[in-house]
Amino acid sequence: MKYDIIGDVHGCLEELVDLFKTLGYLREKQIFIHPDGRIPVFIGDLTDRGPQSVETIRLVYSMVVDHQKALYVPGNHCNKLYRYFLGNNVKLKHGLETTAAEYKKLPNKEQSQIRQQFMELYDRAPLYLELPDVKAVVAHAGIKEDYIGRHDKKVKTFVLYGDITGQFDEQGRPVRRDWAQQYNGAQWIVYGHTPVKAPRTVNKTINIDTGCVFGNQLTAFRLPEEQTVSVSSKQPYVEEKFRSFD
């Protein structure tokens, strides 16, 4: 198979549509299909902060669940939205407030439908995705080589949040170790989670969260071609949201 792994969308539906068109997908029955049978893979964080989180859920649910034309792994924002839909006491901040506001504007019947669709999408999703035909693993915030094959709590925390230290920087953001520097595996690890200004390749890892919701780009990584394709964001640019690895 051939895959197009898509970075963090965060409700930026217009840019997602632009990216599909740039990648050669055609719109059929309200979803996007590639004439060569390529499979889109969503890397998590579908919602929050951007302008169209609800419609993004609808599209991804339709592609992944209804038509089985795409794959999806969850991100930390997906996990938080799932817990919100469960009725857990989660704080409406860090972007969840934008999704919740969109959701609450819907008629009750549509609220019920979106909640059911997202929870089903999440429940069906693997924590991370192994794609042996292209020698790759897709995990929202990455994965260590010796974690592949495991699904315990420690691995889940790493996959959703990265290699966190438990400390916070001066802006209140979690401090994360640069785990990719120690990766020596033969498989590609394709991930997002931490916004970077350009796709970042270290060893055989690639971060494709190019901060679309912060005004930069939405990026896909194509396998087996090992090629990145990006489209420009329509959102305001927020410089301080990008991580530098100098």
N, C-alpha and C positions, 0 to 999 in steps of 0.2 A: 504494500500500500504506500501511498504518498500522503503526507500530512502537512497541514498548515497550522502551526501552534500559535495561538493568538494571545498576546499579553493582556494585562489587566484592563478591562473595559470601563469599569466604574460608571456605568450609566451613560457613556458617550456613544449613543446609538448611531448618530449620523456618521461619526468617524468609523464605526464598525461596518456600516453599509459601504462607505467609501473604500475601506480596506478590502472587503469582499469583491467589490467591482475591480479594484486594482489587481487582485489576485486571479481574476478571470472567472469568478463565480457569476451565475445567472440566477435571477429571482424566479422561483417557481412555487406556486401555491403558498405565497407569503414566506417562503424560506429561501436559503441560498444553496444552490447545487453547483458543483464544478463539473463541466462537461467531461473531464478526464477522471472523474470519480475520486478526486482528492477529499480527504477527511479533515474538516476543521477540528481543532482541539482547543477548548477554552481553558485557560490556566487559572481560573478563579478570580474572585473579586469582580463579579459581574455588575455589582450595584454600588451605591453610596457616592456622594459628592457630585456626580454628574447629573445632567438634566433629565435623563429618560431611563431611570432604573426599572420602572414597571414594564415598559415596552421591551427593554433588554431581556428581562425574565421571560416574557412571552415568546420572544424570538428564539432564545436558547432552549427553552423547554420544548418548543415545537420541533426544533432541529434535532435535539438529543433524544427526547422521549417519544414524541409522536411519530416522527419520520425516521429516526435512527440514522441520521445523516451527519452527525457530529458527536464528539466526545467532550467530557467536562470533568475537571477535578475542582474541588472547592478551595477557596482561600479563607483567610481569617475574617474578612468582611462577610463572606457567605455564612461562615459559622455563627457570626454574631446575629445576622438576620434570621437564621434558622432558630436560634434561641429566642429571639424576639417573637417570632411567629408561634413558638411553643408556649408563649406567655411568661417566659422567664423575666426576671427583673434586670434587664440590661439598660445601660445608660444610652440615651439618644444623643450621642456625640461621635466625633471622628468620622462624620459622613452618614451614619445611620439615620440621623435626623432628616436628611433630605429624602431618603427612601421612604421613611415612615410618613413624612408629609405627603408625598405622592400617593402612597397607599391609602391614607386616610381620606383623601379627596374622592376616591372611587366609590361608586354605589356599593351597598353591602354585598350584593351578589358577585360583583367583580372582585371585591376584597377577598371573598371566600375562594374564588377561583385562583387568584394570584397566590394566595397563601398556600393552597393545595398544590399548585404547580411547582412553586419553589421548593416546598418541603419534599415533594416526590423527587424532583431533580436532585436535591441534596442527598436524600436517603439512598438513591440508586448509585450515587457517585463513589468511585474508589477514592481512597485517601490520596493516592498518587497513581500514575498510570505507567505501566511498563509497555514499551513498544519494541519488542525484540526484533521485528522485521527491519527497523531502521536504527537498531542499537541505541535506543534513547529511553530515558525516564522523564516524565513530566510531573513536576511537583511544585505547588504554588510558590513556596519560599525556598525551594531546593531540598536536597536530601544528601546525607553522607553515604558513601559507598557501602559501609557496613550496616546501614539501616535498610537498604533495599531488600525487600522480602519480609520485613517486620512491620507490624501495625499497632504496636503498643503505645501507651500514653506519651512516652518520651519522643517517639518518632512522630506522632501526631503534632505535638507542640512544635517540633522542628519544621515539619512540612508546612504548617500554617503560619508560623511566626518567624522562622529563621533561627539562626544560632544566637539566641538572646542570652545576655549575661545577667539579666535582672536589674541592671543599672539603667539610668536615663541620662541623656545629654542635656545641655543647657536650654534646649528648646522643648524639653519634656518628651523627646522621642526615645524609644528603647535603644540601648546600645547593642549592636549585633556584631559578632565576630565575622570576619571575611572567610567563611568556611571554604569557599571555592579555591583559595590558594593551596589548600591541603588535599584537594581532590586529585586522585591519580587513576581513576577508573577509565575503562575503554569505552563505556557508553556515554553518550551525551546526557547531561542533566540540563533540562530546559525549565527555566523558572522565571518568576517575576517578583512581585511583592515590594521590592525596594526601588523607587523611581530613579532612573539614570537617564542622562541626556541622550545617550546613544547605546545601542545594544552592547553589552559588555561580555566579552569572551575571556575566560580564564581557564587554562588547562582545557578540559573538554566540558566546560559548563558555559551556559549563556543566559544572561539576564535580559529578558525582553520586555520588562515593564519600563517603557520609555515615557511614562508620565503623561499620558493623553489627557487625563482629567486636570492636570496642572499646566496645560497649554503647550505641550511639546509634540509628541507623536504617539500613534498607535502602531505597534509593530507585530509582524508575524515572522516566525522562523520556519522555513520550509525544509522538510526532510523527505527524501534522502539528499536533496540538493545542497543542504547546509547554506542556505541563502536567506538573508533578511529582507523584508519588504515593509516599508513604513508609509503611513499617510499623515498629513499634518492635522493637528488638533484645531478645533474651533473654540476651545475654552481659553479664558484669560491665563496668561503665563505667570507662574508663581515660582520664582527662582529658588527660594529657600527650601522648597520641597524636594529638591534633587540631592542625592548623595554623591559626594566626591570620594574617590578612593586613592587620592594622591598620597 
